[in-house]
Every structure is written in structure tokens, then in C-alpha cells.
Amino acid sequence: MRNPLDSRYVDLVRLLRRYGRSDLVSGAQLDEFAVDEPGAEADKPVTGETVTAERFASDLERMGPTFIKLGQLLSTRFDLLPAAYTAALARLQDTVDPVPFAAVREVVESELGAPITERFSDFAVDPLASASIGQVHAATLRNGHEVVVKVQRPGVRETVRDDMEVLTRLASIADNRTEVGRRFGFGQLLAQFRRSVAGELDYRREAKNLVTFGELTAEYDRLVVPQPVMEYTTSRLLTMDRIEGRKITDVGRLGLTDVDARPIVEELFRAYLRMILDHGVLHADPHPGNLLLTDDGRLALLDLGMTASVPPRLQGEVVKLLLAISDGDGEEAAAILAAMGHPIEGYDAAAFRDDVTHLVSEAVASGADLQVGTVLVDLSRLSGVHGLRPPSEMSMIGKAMLNLDQATSHLDPTFAPAQCIRDNVSEIFASGLKTSPGGLLSAAIEAKDFTAHLPQRANRILDAMAAGEFRLRVDALDEQRLHLVLQRVANRLTLGLIIAATLIGAAFMMRVPSSWTLLGYPGIAIVFFLLAALAGVALAVWIIATDRRVAQTDRHQRGAQR
């Protein structure tokens, strides 16, 4: 009897053969799974990129929940797949026939440990929606609270676990034995996918996401996020507030005439910018179908199972990238992307810079029609074309912003995302400069260590110079430029030492009693702290200004040489 997993290997190999990756199959030596069975003529490759992409999405849909989710993840990897494929995968419909109510009842009662009639005064038999992982039912708690209950389909975890075993083995073979695997790193992509699916299979994580996004949108009067009922939520059951309304995709132009859409759109866009650039969290799937227009004129954010975190190092880079795009600075955008990405074999920095500059210039030339999400997606795709692998979070940000563009343009076609970014540039820039208390403490400790070790290190350098053992290696010597650089370094070092000494002195003075106080602390110490802080800001501004001026001069010189 054939192992059930073997049939999954056969299905995957056929999928690879059919859609033009026969080189992957032969390189990975997986032909032992490609047995001949009735219907094998369907394995013949299909042609025509758009038709092929649509059939590829349909085949993934037929293979079940794991591969539907995999397709949704691949739809964000604009650097790996052609546009036709990402577009087809983005339209994957995660809709299947509902589970019989008897199975739903069994899951609910098993999770809550009581008959369904004891927990709910009403529980709809027919689901509101049915997907590959779970389905949603309207219900009413015994206290009269109207809710919706998401119930996980029986056996879905076991199915996903078996599929992940197959995919893990295939990805390992591909990465070790094929050029395409080594180039794109399927193992790394699968690790990201595993984390995403694991999160969606644990409804407690989605409940936490609802709480988090509810807190992040609390200050926006026109946005609402349904909150979970934690007493009725488990890893396989999610109970949350029921919000009545219509999907914005179901509201036509005529219906929108009665809605004051501009304030809603502005709050939605501003909230997403802050989530990504300030709090480092991302609703990875804000497509119009997950946005509900309520009867009281608010916008509800639904389906928060797919989220991602944006690390602090990436937040600052995204801030700079958005500002570069809104300013039409293509060269700066290319430099930021190059610093963020991982170059692979065949990376052409000059061609990449030229194409990015052209893309940003063309986008900015469109004026008010500039869609930031579209530009980010195109930049991710250009990165892949030129052999630069961007961070996976970057692709997800691009997809999220693209979906956000679609939602905002549906609600208000006159809304200009780039103008919104420029209008909020100070807030975005402040988010990029924001430092946590832990970061400040870490910087203070490093400054203390630097100050403590500087005399010893300086003495070693001076001793080496006195003994004639000090050596300075310069590969290409420009004496005048070297003098300027050394002078700039010396000035910055001296100012940094003065600021550090002022901070340390002020800290010691905090322990000295004084009749003049500010905020309960000795006044002279607070004054020196403020002076040191202002000097630090001034030093940072000076460094940024001089470095930018030098960088611009270097670019002009390289351009003149070409």
C-alpha cells in the first residue's frame, strides 16, 4: 500500500513538471515519485503566461488549505514570480464547501467543555463564510451579546502538518541539488510560510492580534476592530464581536455618495503608516474584502489572522524609502533598496540603479495618480530581476500597501497616498528617530565604555607612534581628502567626548543637594543635561548634513567620470 505522503510528492512533482520547472525535478532527482497513472496526460506543460498562471492558482486551490495559503504567500513575492502569477495567486478564493453542523457542534462543545446550548442562546446552523481552515457562524451569548464564532475545520491541522513535511523535504532537496533552489532559497521561504500558517492555525494568536490592532486604532474615531471574547476563545475556536455592515467591494459609486469617505480614507492610511513605521506591526492582508463599512459610517478591519512584524532596522529604511519615492529621488531609493536587500549571483548594481531611477521618475510624473503600493511592488519586482533579494517583510509591506491603495481608491478615487505621506512627513520622520528607553540605556552604557577605554587606547596609539611602529595602510591616497576626513573625524570625536563628559558630569551632579531644583532634581544638573541633549541633536544634524553633501558630491563626480 502506498504511503499517503507519497501521493502528495507525486502531486507536487506533477505541478512542477506542468508549470515549467522540469529542470527542478530532474536536478532534484524526484522522478521516482512520477508514477504513471490515469490522467497523466494532464501533466503536459501549459502555455501562455496568463492562462498558465490562472491554472496554476486553480491547481493550488484544489490541493487544499496548505497550498492555498502557500499561494497567498507567493502572491507577495514579486521578486520571485512574474506579474501574471502574483496577480493570479492574489485572487485565490479560500472558499470551500461548509463542514456539516454536527462536526461544528462537536468542535465547539469539545473546546468549551459544555453543550452548545449552555454557552449560546442562539447559534446559526448555516455559516456566514466557509474557508479551508475554518468557517464562521453568527451566534448570541447567553447575556445577549451578539458575536461571530470562527470554528476550525476538523482534521485541518493534521493535513497541514503532513503537507509541511512534504514541502520541507522537497525544499531541502531543491536547495541542495538545484541551481534555482540555491538562488532563491526555498528553505528560507518555507520557514516564513511555516510561521504564517502556524499563526493562522492558533486562533488565540488571532485574538491577540484583534486586541493589538484595537489598541492601535483606538485613537481613530472612524476605524473599528472587533474584539475577542477571550472566555470563549481557544486554539480552535475564536469568538468575537459581531459588526454589522457591508464589504466596501459591495458598495457602489451611488452608495458611497451618502458616505463621508475622505476622513475615513485619511485615517485608514495614516493608521497603517503608523502601524508599520512606528509600532512595527503589519496587517498583511488589508484587501477591500476584509474592510467593512458599518451602518454608522465607520470602517471595520476584519480577518487579522495574517499579520507580520516589521523589525526596527527595517522601519527606518522603509521611512527613508517612502520619503525618497514621494520626493521622486530614484537614486536614493535605489541606494536604500540595495542596503536592505541581499545580492545574489548576477546582481547588476548600475542597471538596478538606472531602472529604479526611471521607475520612480515615471511614477512621480503621474502626479496625483501616484500609488505608493504599486511603486513598492514594482520595486520588489525590479529587485528580483536584477538579482537583489529584498527582505521578505518588504514584499509583504508592498502587498499590504497595494491592497490599501485599492481600498482607498475605491472609497475615494481623488485620494493621493503620496500627498498624504508628505503631509505627515514630520510624524513619519519622528517615528524613524524614535528610540526606546532600553536603546537609550544601551547607548549610554556604550558611551561610558567608550569614554573609559579611550585613554588606554589613545596611549597605545601614541606609544606605537613614538616607537615608530604605527602604520596606516591606504589603498588609494588622496592627501587633501584624507586631511579633510581626519579633521572631520577629529571634530566629531572631540564634540562627542565633550557631550559624553557633560552627561557624566550632570549625572554625578544629580547626587549633590541643591536649593534650586527642576522637576525635583538639582537645577544645574538638569541644565547640563539639556545642553548635552541639544548639543547631541546639533551634532547629529551636522553629521547628516555634511555626509549627505559629501555623498551628493561623490555622485556628481562619478556621473562626470562616466
Helices and strands as residue ranges (DSSP letters): H 4-18, H 22-28, G 31-33, G 40-43, H 49-62, H 65-74, H 83-90, H 101-112, H 116-119, E 120-123, E 129-130, E 134-141, E 146-152, H 156-177, H 179-184, H 186-201, H 203-216, E 223-224, G 230-232, E 237-241, E 245-247, G 248-250, H 253-256, H 261-274, I 275-279, E 281-283, G 288-290, E 291-294, E 299-301, E 307-309, H 312-327, H 330-340, E 342-343, H 349-365, G 367-369, H 372-385, E 388-389, H 392-411, H 417-423, H 425-433, H 437-466, H 479-509, E 517-518, E 521-522, H 523-561
